[in-house]
Amino acid sequence: YLFVYPGSSTESFSRVARRLLPAGILRRRMLARSRRQLAEEHDKHAGRCRHDLTARLDAARRRFGDALTAEVDTTITTILRAAGRTEELRTLTDAELEARRDAEERLEAAIDAAVALSGDLPTR
């Protein structure tokens, strides 16, 4: 933070007053002025810190939200890919089952034909 203390228009009078006023009065005035300035500086810098903290929290929240959105998008994409792959595997499995059924039907037909032919053969 930049701390700038511009001089006041009454600064020259306060130098003269320091020389002319008794030390007790001067000390009380200087302490009162210091307390006022301290309170003003505290308020000013507390406001700056509060603004800085708010800006940092907003940026962190924004980054967190972006990262969370990216993770959710990645998860959705992965789930969709897995669902597509499952559908492909299911289709392949259905095709394999159909091929096996066809092969079994051909085999049964061949067995039935062989049995029918064997019935025509003479027995010993």
MARLO-345489 format. One record per residue (C-alpha): residue number from 1; residue in one letter; x negated, y negated, z negated. Coordinates in nm, 2 decimals, always signed. Example, Ala and Ser with C-alpha at 12.3 -4.5 7.8 and 13.67 -1.06 7.14 Angstrom:
2
{1,"A",{-1.23,+0.45,-0.78}},
{2,"S",{-1.37,+0.11,-0.71}},
END
This chain:
124
{1,"Y",{+0.00,+0.00,+0.00}},
{2,"L",{-0.11,-0.35,+0.07}},
{3,"F",{-0.12,-0.58,-0.23}},
{4,"V",{-0.12,-0.94,-0.14}},
{5,"Y",{-0.09,-1.22,-0.40}},
{6,"P",{-0.03,-1.55,-0.23}},
{7,"G",{-0.10,-1.84,-0.45}},
{8,"S",{+0.18,-2.05,-0.58}},
{9,"S",{+0.23,-2.42,-0.53}},
{10,"T",{+0.20,-2.48,-0.90}},
{11,"E",{-0.13,-2.30,-0.94}},
{12,"S",{-0.33,-2.62,-0.97}},
{13,"F",{-0.10,-2.74,-1.25}},
{14,"S",{-0.14,-2.42,-1.44}},
{15,"R",{-0.52,-2.46,-1.44}},
{16,"V",{-0.48,-2.81,-1.59}},
{17,"A",{-0.22,-2.68,-1.84}},
{18,"R",{-0.46,-2.41,-1.95}},
{19,"R",{-0.72,-2.67,-2.04}},
{20,"L",{-0.48,-2.91,-2.21}},
{21,"L",{-0.24,-2.68,-2.40}},
{22,"P",{-0.33,-2.52,-2.73}},
{23,"A",{-0.43,-2.15,-2.71}},
{24,"G",{-0.13,-2.01,-2.89}},
{25,"I",{+0.12,-2.17,-2.65}},
{26,"L",{-0.09,-2.09,-2.35}},
{27,"R",{-0.12,-1.73,-2.46}},
{28,"R",{+0.26,-1.69,-2.50}},
{29,"R",{+0.33,-1.85,-2.17}},
{30,"M",{+0.07,-1.63,-1.99}},
{31,"L",{+0.21,-1.32,-2.16}},
{32,"A",{+0.56,-1.41,-2.05}},
{33,"R",{+0.45,-1.48,-1.70}},
{34,"S",{+0.25,-1.16,-1.69}},
{35,"R",{+0.55,-0.96,-1.80}},
{36,"R",{+0.77,-1.12,-1.54}},
{37,"Q",{+0.51,-1.05,-1.27}},
{38,"L",{+0.46,-0.70,-1.39}},
{39,"A",{+0.84,-0.63,-1.37}},
{40,"E",{+0.86,-0.79,-1.02}},
{41,"E",{+0.56,-0.58,-0.90}},
{42,"H",{+0.70,-0.27,-1.06}},
{43,"D",{+1.04,-0.32,-0.88}},
{44,"K",{+0.87,-0.39,-0.55}},
{45,"H",{+0.64,-0.10,-0.55}},
{46,"A",{+0.90,+0.14,-0.70}},
{47,"G",{+1.12,+0.04,-0.40}},
{48,"R",{+0.83,+0.11,-0.16}},
{49,"C",{+0.76,+0.45,-0.32}},
{50,"R",{+1.13,+0.54,-0.32}},
{51,"H",{+1.15,+0.45,+0.05}},
{52,"D",{+0.84,+0.65,+0.13}},
{53,"L",{+0.96,+0.95,-0.06}},
{54,"T",{+1.30,+0.94,+0.11}},
{55,"A",{+1.13,+0.92,+0.45}},
{56,"R",{+0.91,+1.21,+0.37}},
{57,"L",{+1.20,+1.42,+0.24}},
{58,"D",{+1.40,+1.34,+0.55}},
{59,"A",{+1.11,+1.45,+0.77}},
{60,"A",{+1.06,+1.77,+0.57}},
{61,"R",{+1.44,+1.84,+0.59}},
{62,"R",{+1.44,+1.78,+0.96}},
{63,"R",{+1.14,+2.01,+1.01}},
{64,"F",{+1.30,+2.28,+0.80}},
{65,"G",{+1.62,+2.25,+0.99}},
{66,"D",{+1.44,+2.28,+1.32}},
{67,"A",{+1.24,+2.58,+1.20}},
{68,"L",{+1.56,+2.75,+1.07}},
{69,"T",{+1.74,+2.68,+1.40}},
{70,"A",{+1.44,+2.83,+1.60}},
{71,"E",{+1.45,+3.14,+1.37}},
{72,"V",{+1.82,+3.19,+1.42}},
{73,"D",{+1.79,+3.15,+1.80}},
{74,"T",{+1.50,+3.40,+1.80}},
{75,"T",{+1.71,+3.64,+1.59}},
{76,"I",{+2.01,+3.61,+1.82}},
{77,"T",{+1.80,+3.66,+2.13}},
{78,"T",{+1.65,+3.97,+1.97}},
{79,"I",{+1.99,+4.11,+1.88}},
{80,"L",{+2.12,+4.05,+2.23}},
{81,"R",{+1.82,+4.23,+2.38}},
{82,"A",{+1.87,+4.52,+2.14}},
{83,"A",{+2.23,+4.54,+2.23}},
{84,"G",{+2.15,+4.54,+2.60}},
{85,"R",{+1.89,+4.81,+2.55}},
{86,"T",{+2.14,+5.02,+2.35}},
{87,"E",{+2.39,+4.99,+2.63}},
{88,"E",{+2.12,+5.10,+2.88}},
{89,"L",{+2.03,+5.40,+2.67}},
{90,"R",{+2.40,+5.49,+2.63}},
{91,"T",{+2.45,+5.47,+3.00}},
{92,"L",{+2.14,+5.69,+3.06}},
{93,"T",{+2.27,+5.94,+2.80}},
{94,"D",{+2.62,+5.95,+2.96}},
{95,"A",{+2.45,+6.01,+3.30}},
{96,"E",{+2.24,+6.29,+3.15}},
{97,"L",{+2.55,+6.45,+2.99}},
{98,"E",{+2.73,+6.43,+3.32}},
{99,"A",{+2.43,+6.59,+3.50}},
{100,"R",{+2.42,+6.87,+3.24}},
{101,"R",{+2.80,+6.93,+3.28}},
{102,"D",{+2.76,+6.95,+3.65}},
{103,"A",{+2.46,+7.20,+3.61}},
{104,"E",{+2.66,+7.41,+3.37}},
{105,"E",{+2.96,+7.42,+3.60}},
{106,"R",{+2.73,+7.53,+3.89}},
{107,"L",{+2.57,+7.79,+3.67}},
{108,"E",{+2.92,+7.92,+3.56}},
{109,"A",{+3.03,+7.93,+3.92}},
{110,"A",{+2.71,+8.12,+4.02}},
{111,"I",{+2.77,+8.37,+3.73}},
{112,"D",{+3.13,+8.42,+3.83}},
{113,"A",{+3.02,+8.48,+4.19}},
{114,"A",{+2.75,+8.72,+4.07}},
{115,"V",{+3.01,+8.91,+3.86}},
{116,"A",{+3.25,+8.92,+4.15}},
{117,"L",{+2.97,+9.06,+4.37}},
{118,"S",{+2.87,+9.31,+4.12}},
{119,"G",{+3.22,+9.44,+4.10}},
{120,"D",{+3.19,+9.52,+4.47}},
{121,"L",{+2.87,+9.72,+4.42}},
{122,"P",{+2.90,+10.10,+4.38}},
{123,"T",{+2.81,+10.23,+4.04}},
{124,"R",{+2.58,+10.54,+3.99}},
END
